[in-house]
């Protein structure tokens, strides 16, 4: 199946080889907050900026064609978006010109390289968003976040690094919780299947990414 790809792509030396179905467009991370859980309405929430080297994990339902303000910010503001395949229509409709996007790898019995790919993009100075289908089981959520935390610590991130989790269920007000990287699993464990999460990690990489090169045509490898 052919999918459309719009935007810019980095030189081959700065972006790892992309898989098929990739779209030049990207993901997100945030730092700061208060160490308590507080309700925030969509109207009052000051959406965080996406800075070079930051990584976000954002959940969104593949059955909802209209992203939440936070998910929309993630897709449109990041340099790189790595998404679950079922979310392709949402990414294609919202990815901004100049960004890059590609589907997450399908393990098929082999180790999932997606966490390392996200981290590498961030360490290279890109702002990165990992867009995840909210329809997955809670156990899959816990394992996915646990793997990412392990890989971040394994690549040198401090266990006490700031992490901010946003959660809402069935259109309720956003709940914001600040924690530390090595305690994120405890916070995630307290969420329910109704909660749609967005997790903002403090900067993984530093500095701006290399200059993006424009391409003359729009399209997606299919």
LUMLO-277439 format. One record per residue (C-alpha): residue number from 1; y, x, z. Coordinates in nm, 4 decimals. Layout:
N
<resi->NUM | py->Y | px->X | pz->Z>
...
//
This chain:
222
<resi->1 | py->0.0000 | px->0.0000 | pz->0.0000>
<resi->2 | py->0.3391 | px->0.1318 | pz->-0.0924>
<resi->3 | py->0.6111 | px->0.1498 | pz->0.1711>
<resi->4 | py->0.9773 | px->0.2289 | pz->0.1232>
<resi->5 | py->1.1419 | px->0.5372 | pz->0.2595>
<resi->6 | py->1.5182 | px->0.5793 | pz->0.2859>
<resi->7 | py->1.7409 | px->0.8611 | pz->0.3909>
<resi->8 | py->1.7333 | px->1.2366 | pz->0.4209>
<resi->9 | py->1.4650 | px->1.4882 | pz->0.5011>
<resi->10 | py->1.4819 | px->1.8316 | pz->0.6544>
<resi->11 | py->1.3750 | px->2.1454 | pz->0.4658>
<resi->12 | py->0.9987 | px->2.2144 | pz->0.4722>
<resi->13 | py->1.0575 | px->2.5023 | pz->0.7131>
<resi->14 | py->1.2122 | px->2.2750 | pz->0.9767>
<resi->15 | py->0.9923 | px->1.9655 | pz->0.9598>
<resi->16 | py->0.6119 | px->1.9864 | pz->0.9889>
<resi->17 | py->0.4148 | px->1.8355 | pz->0.6966>
<resi->18 | py->0.4325 | px->1.4574 | pz->0.7243>
<resi->19 | py->0.1403 | px->1.2218 | pz->0.6805>
<resi->20 | py->0.1282 | px->0.9534 | pz->0.4168>
<resi->21 | py->0.3423 | px->0.6445 | pz->0.4757>
<resi->22 | py->0.6240 | px->0.8580 | pz->0.6155>
<resi->23 | py->0.9844 | px->0.7441 | pz->0.5909>
<resi->24 | py->1.2751 | px->0.9857 | pz->0.6083>
<resi->25 | py->1.4322 | px->0.8308 | pz->0.9367>
<resi->26 | py->1.3402 | px->0.8974 | pz->1.3946>
<resi->27 | py->1.3142 | px->0.8529 | pz->1.8208>
<resi->28 | py->1.5037 | px->0.8807 | pz->2.1616>
<resi->29 | py->1.5582 | px->1.0234 | pz->2.5208>
<resi->30 | py->1.8052 | px->0.9787 | pz->2.8075>
<resi->31 | py->1.9132 | px->1.1476 | pz->3.1253>
<resi->32 | py->2.0966 | px->1.0288 | pz->3.4367>
<resi->33 | py->2.0788 | px->0.7035 | pz->3.6298>
<resi->34 | py->2.0359 | px->0.5885 | pz->3.9871>
<resi->35 | py->1.7166 | px->0.6265 | pz->4.1874>
<resi->36 | py->1.6515 | px->0.2594 | pz->4.2405>
<resi->37 | py->1.5409 | px->-0.0436 | pz->4.0430>
<resi->38 | py->1.8274 | px->-0.2673 | pz->3.9388>
<resi->39 | py->1.8616 | px->-0.5641 | pz->3.7016>
<resi->40 | py->2.0899 | px->-0.5213 | pz->3.4013>
<resi->41 | py->2.1789 | px->-0.7867 | pz->3.1476>
<resi->42 | py->2.1748 | px->-0.6949 | pz->2.7804>
<resi->43 | py->2.5456 | px->-0.7686 | pz->2.7681>
<resi->44 | py->2.6335 | px->-0.5410 | pz->3.0593>
<resi->45 | py->2.3967 | px->-0.2572 | pz->2.9689>
<resi->46 | py->2.5767 | px->0.0430 | pz->2.8269>
<resi->47 | py->2.3159 | px->0.1608 | pz->2.5796>
<resi->48 | py->2.2510 | px->0.5330 | pz->2.6189>
<resi->49 | py->2.3308 | px->0.7788 | pz->2.3444>
<resi->50 | py->2.0535 | px->0.9767 | pz->2.1811>
<resi->51 | py->2.1195 | px->1.3467 | pz->2.2085>
<resi->52 | py->1.9658 | px->1.6470 | pz->2.0311>
<resi->53 | py->1.6388 | px->1.7485 | pz->2.1935>
<resi->54 | py->1.5834 | px->1.4135 | pz->2.3657>
<resi->55 | py->1.2669 | px->1.2003 | pz->2.3478>
<resi->56 | py->1.2238 | px->0.8248 | pz->2.4031>
<resi->57 | py->0.9112 | px->0.6118 | pz->2.4106>
<resi->58 | py->0.9999 | px->0.2532 | pz->2.3179>
<resi->59 | py->0.7656 | px->-0.0464 | pz->2.3101>
<resi->60 | py->0.8203 | px->-0.3332 | pz->2.0675>
<resi->61 | py->0.5954 | px->-0.6187 | pz->1.9575>
<resi->62 | py->0.4790 | px->-0.6054 | pz->1.5965>
<resi->63 | py->0.5073 | px->-0.9867 | pz->1.5869>
<resi->64 | py->0.8812 | px->-0.9793 | pz->1.6628>
<resi->65 | py->1.0837 | px->-0.8898 | pz->1.3528>
<resi->66 | py->1.4062 | px->-0.8709 | pz->1.5544>
<resi->67 | py->1.4239 | px->-0.5591 | pz->1.7750>
<resi->68 | py->1.5901 | px->-0.5791 | pz->2.1144>
<resi->69 | py->1.9300 | px->-0.4071 | pz->2.1484>
<resi->70 | py->1.7582 | px->-0.1101 | pz->2.3131>
<resi->71 | py->1.4886 | px->-0.0837 | pz->2.0455>
<resi->72 | py->1.7510 | px->-0.1213 | pz->1.7737>
<resi->73 | py->1.9552 | px->0.1592 | pz->1.9288>
<resi->74 | py->1.6451 | px->0.3778 | pz->1.9411>
<resi->75 | py->1.5561 | px->0.3240 | pz->1.5753>
<resi->76 | py->1.9078 | px->0.3527 | pz->1.4392>
<resi->77 | py->2.0423 | px->0.6392 | pz->1.6509>
<resi->78 | py->1.7550 | px->0.8876 | pz->1.6552>
<resi->79 | py->1.6934 | px->1.1620 | pz->1.4002>
<resi->80 | py->1.3144 | px->1.1085 | pz->1.3954>
<resi->81 | py->1.1019 | px->0.7967 | pz->1.4575>
<resi->82 | py->0.7245 | px->0.8203 | pz->1.4948>
<resi->83 | py->0.5851 | px->0.4683 | pz->1.4950>
<resi->84 | py->0.2633 | px->0.2686 | pz->1.5222>
<resi->85 | py->0.1690 | px->0.1504 | pz->1.1731>
<resi->86 | py->0.2025 | px->-0.2177 | pz->1.2611>
<resi->87 | py->0.5732 | px->-0.1573 | pz->1.3289>
<resi->88 | py->0.6481 | px->-0.0239 | pz->0.9815>
<resi->89 | py->0.8431 | px->-0.3366 | pz->0.8639>
<resi->90 | py->1.0734 | px->-0.3123 | pz->1.1673>
<resi->91 | py->1.1346 | px->0.0586 | pz->1.1170>
<resi->92 | py->1.1935 | px->0.0171 | pz->0.7433>
<resi->93 | py->1.4455 | px->-0.2614 | pz->0.8044>
<resi->94 | py->1.6444 | px->-0.0748 | pz->1.0700>
<resi->95 | py->1.6128 | px->0.2982 | pz->1.0046>
<resi->96 | py->1.9501 | px->0.4481 | pz->0.9242>
<resi->97 | py->2.0246 | px->0.6638 | pz->0.6251>
<resi->98 | py->1.9830 | px->1.0286 | pz->0.7182>
<resi->99 | py->1.6991 | px->0.9794 | pz->0.9669>
<resi->100 | py->1.3263 | px->1.0438 | pz->0.9245>
<resi->101 | py->1.0232 | px->0.8354 | pz->1.0209>
<resi->102 | py->0.6480 | px->0.8641 | pz->0.9921>
<resi->103 | py->0.3439 | px->0.6769 | pz->1.1280>
<resi->104 | py->0.1606 | px->0.8061 | pz->1.4316>
<resi->105 | py->-0.1664 | px->0.9815 | pz->1.3627>
<resi->106 | py->-0.4945 | px->0.7922 | pz->1.3871>
<resi->107 | py->-0.7306 | px->0.9940 | pz->1.6070>
<resi->108 | py->-1.0654 | px->0.8548 | pz->1.4790>
<resi->109 | py->-1.2553 | px->1.0463 | pz->1.7453>
<resi->110 | py->-1.0391 | px->1.3593 | pz->1.7355>
<resi->111 | py->-0.7581 | px->1.4456 | pz->1.9799>
<resi->112 | py->-0.4371 | px->1.2550 | pz->1.9064>
<resi->113 | py->-0.1754 | px->1.5048 | pz->1.7935>
<resi->114 | py->0.1143 | px->1.2579 | pz->1.8145>
<resi->115 | py->0.2437 | px->1.3718 | pz->2.1595>
<resi->116 | py->0.2592 | px->1.7331 | pz->2.0467>
<resi->117 | py->0.4304 | px->1.6351 | pz->1.7224>
<resi->118 | py->0.6970 | px->1.4367 | pz->1.9107>
<resi->119 | py->0.7514 | px->1.7255 | pz->2.1514>
<resi->120 | py->0.7774 | px->1.9780 | pz->1.8688>
<resi->121 | py->1.0437 | px->1.7720 | pz->1.6918>
<resi->122 | py->1.2404 | px->1.7510 | pz->2.0176>
<resi->123 | py->1.1996 | px->2.1215 | pz->2.0930>
<resi->124 | py->1.3347 | px->2.1949 | pz->1.7449>
<resi->125 | py->1.6540 | px->2.0116 | pz->1.8470>
<resi->126 | py->1.5957 | px->1.6674 | pz->1.6961>
<resi->127 | py->1.6426 | px->1.3421 | pz->1.8861>
<resi->128 | py->1.3033 | px->1.1678 | pz->1.8745>
<resi->129 | py->1.1770 | px->0.8119 | pz->1.9304>
<resi->130 | py->0.8097 | px->0.7229 | pz->1.9668>
<resi->131 | py->0.7937 | px->0.3508 | pz->1.8766>
<resi->132 | py->0.4825 | px->0.1833 | pz->2.0194>
<resi->133 | py->0.3317 | px->-0.1608 | pz->1.9589>
<resi->134 | py->0.3736 | px->-0.3583 | pz->2.2810>
<resi->135 | py->0.0569 | px->-0.5558 | pz->2.2056>
<resi->136 | py->-0.1748 | px->-0.2759 | pz->2.3223>
<resi->137 | py->-0.3770 | px->-0.3067 | pz->2.6474>
<resi->138 | py->-0.2322 | px->-0.1787 | pz->2.9755>
<resi->139 | py->-0.4995 | px->0.0893 | pz->2.9924>
<resi->140 | py->-0.3844 | px->0.2254 | pz->2.6550>
<resi->141 | py->-0.0249 | px->0.2353 | pz->2.7859>
<resi->142 | py->-0.1249 | px->0.4319 | pz->3.0952>
<resi->143 | py->-0.3328 | px->0.6823 | pz->2.8996>
<resi->144 | py->-0.0621 | px->0.7297 | pz->2.6353>
<resi->145 | py->0.2107 | px->0.7978 | pz->2.8928>
<resi->146 | py->-0.0232 | px->1.0147 | pz->3.0990>
<resi->147 | py->-0.1055 | px->1.2325 | pz->2.7974>
<resi->148 | py->0.2605 | px->1.2704 | pz->2.7110>
<resi->149 | py->0.3547 | px->1.3668 | pz->3.0678>
<resi->150 | py->0.0720 | px->1.6230 | pz->3.0781>
<resi->151 | py->0.1822 | px->1.7741 | pz->2.7479>
<resi->152 | py->0.5498 | px->1.7876 | pz->2.8514>
<resi->153 | py->0.4641 | px->1.9702 | pz->3.1740>
<resi->154 | py->0.2227 | px->2.1906 | pz->2.9826>
<resi->155 | py->0.4994 | px->2.2976 | pz->2.7449>
<resi->156 | py->0.7303 | px->2.3999 | pz->3.0265>
<resi->157 | py->0.9189 | px->2.0855 | pz->3.1326>
<resi->158 | py->0.9870 | px->2.0698 | pz->3.5058>
<resi->159 | py->0.7738 | px->1.8137 | pz->3.6966>
<resi->160 | py->1.0965 | px->1.7077 | pz->3.8713>
<resi->161 | py->1.2753 | px->1.6374 | pz->3.5408>
<resi->162 | py->1.4611 | px->1.3062 | pz->3.5347>
<resi->163 | py->1.2945 | px->1.0116 | pz->3.3625>
<resi->164 | py->1.4480 | px->0.6646 | pz->3.3287>
<resi->165 | py->1.2336 | px->0.3593 | pz->3.2645>
<resi->166 | py->1.3744 | px->0.0302 | pz->3.1349>
<resi->167 | py->1.1549 | px->-0.2804 | pz->3.1591>
<resi->168 | py->1.1899 | px->-0.6488 | pz->3.0833>
<resi->169 | py->0.9491 | px->-0.9383 | pz->3.0441>
<resi->170 | py->0.9868 | px->-1.2509 | pz->2.8324>
<resi->171 | py->1.3567 | px->-1.1956 | pz->2.7694>
<resi->172 | py->1.4417 | px->-1.1377 | pz->3.1365>
<resi->173 | py->1.7135 | px->-0.8971 | pz->3.2469>
<resi->174 | py->1.6374 | px->-0.5303 | pz->3.2022>
<resi->175 | py->1.5152 | px->-0.3476 | pz->3.5105>
<resi->176 | py->1.6161 | px->0.0195 | pz->3.5271>
<resi->177 | py->1.4213 | px->0.2681 | pz->3.7387>
<resi->178 | py->1.4893 | px->0.6414 | pz->3.7736>
<resi->179 | py->1.2037 | px->0.8688 | pz->3.8711>
<resi->180 | py->1.0689 | px->1.2198 | pz->3.8150>
<resi->181 | py->0.8350 | px->1.3289 | pz->3.5385>
<resi->182 | py->0.5323 | px->1.3866 | pz->3.7598>
<resi->183 | py->0.5836 | px->1.0485 | pz->3.9296>
<resi->184 | py->0.6248 | px->0.8446 | pz->3.6121>
<resi->185 | py->0.2612 | px->0.7337 | pz->3.6210>
<resi->186 | py->0.3198 | px->0.5595 | pz->3.9549>
<resi->187 | py->0.6150 | px->0.3648 | pz->3.8116>
<resi->188 | py->0.4248 | px->0.2721 | pz->3.4951>
<resi->189 | py->0.1285 | px->0.1605 | pz->3.7067>
<resi->190 | py->0.3566 | px->-0.0957 | pz->3.8759>
<resi->191 | py->0.4482 | px->-0.2615 | pz->3.5439>
<resi->192 | py->0.2642 | px->-0.5596 | pz->3.3939>
<resi->193 | py->0.1458 | px->-0.6437 | pz->3.0441>
<resi->194 | py->0.4479 | px->-0.8752 | pz->3.0102>
<resi->195 | py->0.6895 | px->-0.5873 | pz->3.0678>
<resi->196 | py->0.8214 | px->-0.4291 | pz->2.7504>
<resi->197 | py->0.9052 | px->-0.0667 | pz->2.8337>
<resi->198 | py->1.1473 | px->0.1966 | pz->2.7109>
<resi->199 | py->1.1156 | px->0.5398 | pz->2.8696>
<resi->200 | py->1.3908 | px->0.7991 | pz->2.8366>
<resi->201 | py->1.3074 | px->1.1621 | pz->2.9077>
<resi->202 | py->1.5635 | px->1.4294 | pz->2.9834>
<resi->203 | py->1.6134 | px->1.6767 | pz->2.7004>
<resi->204 | py->1.2943 | px->1.8499 | pz->2.5910>
<resi->205 | py->1.4710 | px->2.0838 | pz->2.3488>
<resi->206 | py->1.8207 | px->2.2281 | pz->2.3383>
<resi->207 | py->2.0853 | px->2.2571 | pz->2.0701>
<resi->208 | py->2.1434 | px->2.0717 | pz->1.7468>
<resi->209 | py->1.8801 | px->2.0502 | pz->1.4785>
<resi->210 | py->1.9211 | px->2.2341 | pz->1.1538>
<resi->211 | py->2.1262 | px->2.0735 | pz->0.8795>
<resi->212 | py->1.9494 | px->1.7855 | pz->0.7033>
<resi->213 | py->1.9239 | px->1.8053 | pz->0.3267>
<resi->214 | py->1.9998 | px->1.4941 | pz->0.1240>
<resi->215 | py->1.7477 | px->1.3645 | pz->-0.1264>
<resi->216 | py->1.8522 | px->1.1845 | pz->-0.4409>
<resi->217 | py->1.5915 | px->0.9099 | pz->-0.4408>
<resi->218 | py->1.4604 | px->0.6713 | pz->-0.1790>
<resi->219 | py->1.0901 | px->0.6120 | pz->-0.1397>
<resi->220 | py->0.7817 | px->0.6405 | pz->0.0779>
<resi->221 | py->0.4617 | px->0.8283 | pz->0.0131>
<resi->222 | py->0.2017 | px->0.5573 | pz->-0.0038>
//
